[in-house]
Amino acid sequence: MENFISKRAVRTPLSGIKKFSERALALGNVIRLELGEPDFDTPDFIKEAAKEAMDKGYTHYTAIAGIPELREAIAEKLMEENGIEVNPESEILVTCGGYHAVFAAFNILLDPGDEIILTDPAWSAYFSVAKFVGAKIVYCPLHEDLGFKPDIGELESKISDRTKLIVLNTPQNPTGAILDRKLLEEIADIIRKRDVILLSDEVYEKIIFDGEKHFSIASNPDVKDKVISVFSFSKSYAMTGWRVGYVIANPIFIGHMRKIVSISTVCASSIAQYAALAALKGPQDSVKEMVREYEYRRDLIVSELNKISGVKCFKPRGAFYVFPDFSEISKDSMSLAMHILEKARVVTVPGVIFGPKVGEGHLRISFATSRENLREAVRRIREIVPEL
Ligand SMILES: Cc1ncc(COP(=O)(O)O)c(C=O)c1O
């Protein structure tokens, strides 16, 4: 049957994380630190809004770009929180999560052979979608000693005549690093001068610590037209299963991305869109509470990991991942993660999945789980490290 499969399906890898999840499920009795989603439940008022939408019969297809009320609310939020002025009619597209927005953006911009600049490390799905569309991946390292940030000169040197798209993510999966305003303004300068588009993935915008402020590069009017910004309800409101996100871009890009949404899902779920509307309009206390708890866990896991001899753990400023460097213990993150899974019954993700050079030697550990799980997981890892 394999001979029937298209080349692009064959070359598209399945998420490397899934392999570890599947093995974990087979083993049973494991602590799962591989998951990229909040462990909290969706706040009740959001669920109520979904029930009300069903009761009112809002159970049909919506406009491709999303219900007008949600787009209006998104435009208000973008103005107030991100400093970005957008036209809700022509510059916003509601999608089935941020993933779908990334998929749509890559599909409208990249032809086979076009170059895309991805950071090493970066969210692994960018690599999969880039491969799906046949783009050539050019890696730009994030430097751990710079706080997992790119060197500006190096980033610019990666741009060639074939580069169409640069992808940046802040707060970042898998490192938890954030790109500050000063750096993003320097990057904006490059984008303005050069013939490239930037995709700014901001799905973790609200999960940010130490009083830091998230900065959206599209708020700079000089580059707004060349930036595609991706947002989501998944992480901010613990709504991963609802599948709602949105993308903002210039009307030409949105017009083309609408076609991708139309031919793949028609629209995001009507019920989930009403839930997302409630999330934006309702009280934001639950977001603050979740972030407070993530920050506590961040401090806990960083300090516990740094007690393991040979492990260096960078302190993330956002998202809910740590990306400790285990290279003194093992340079092969795939075998290391498998060993930790088999012996310590703790599921982590090998860093190499997020980047071949910088990512290697690291593990991604999610702290979207209870404090008890985190303490116990590190205790188990510490116990087996001497065997390595
Ligand atoms: C960096 C990044 N972008 C986008 C997404 C997509 O999330 P969703 O499709 O649930 O909005 C994820 C999910 O893990 C992510 O880590």
The ligand as a Tripos MOL2 file, in Angstrom:
@<TRIPOS>MOLECULE
LIG
   16    16     1     0     0
SMALL
NO_CHARGES

@<TRIPOS>ATOM
      1 C1          5.3400   27.1190   19.9880 C.3       1 LIG1
      2 C2          3.9880   26.5560   19.7440 C.ar      1 LIG1
      3 N1          3.2220   27.1120   18.7960 N.ar      1 LIG1
      4 C3          1.9870   26.6590   18.5270 C.ar      1 LIG1
      5 C4          1.4700   25.6030   19.2310 C.ar      1 LIG1
      6 C5          0.1040   25.1480   18.8380 C.3       1 LIG1
      7 O1         -0.8200   25.0720   19.8510 O.3       1 LIG1
      8 P1         -2.3630   25.0450   19.5100 P.3       1 LIG1
      9 O2         -2.5210   24.5070   18.1450 O.co2     1 LIG1
     10 O3         -2.9650   24.1750   20.5560 O.co2     1 LIG1
     11 O4         -2.8130   26.4610   19.5940 O.co2     1 LIG1
     12 C6          2.2340   24.9610   20.2040 C.ar      1 LIG1
     13 C7          1.7300   23.7750   20.9260 C.2       1 LIG1
     14 O5          2.4060   23.0940   21.6270 O.2       1 LIG1
     15 C8          3.5250   25.4670   20.4840 C.ar      1 LIG1
     16 O6          4.3010   24.9230   21.4270 O.3       1 LIG1
@<TRIPOS>BOND
     1     1     2 1
     2     2     3 ar
     3     2    15 ar
     4     3     4 ar
     5     4     5 ar
     6     5     6 1
     7     5    12 ar
     8     6     7 1
     9     7     8 1
    10     8     9 2
    11     8    10 1
    12     8    11 1
    13    12    13 1
    14    12    15 ar
    15    13    14 2
    16    15    16 1
@<TRIPOS>SUBSTRUCTURE
     1 LIG1         1 GROUP 0 **** ****
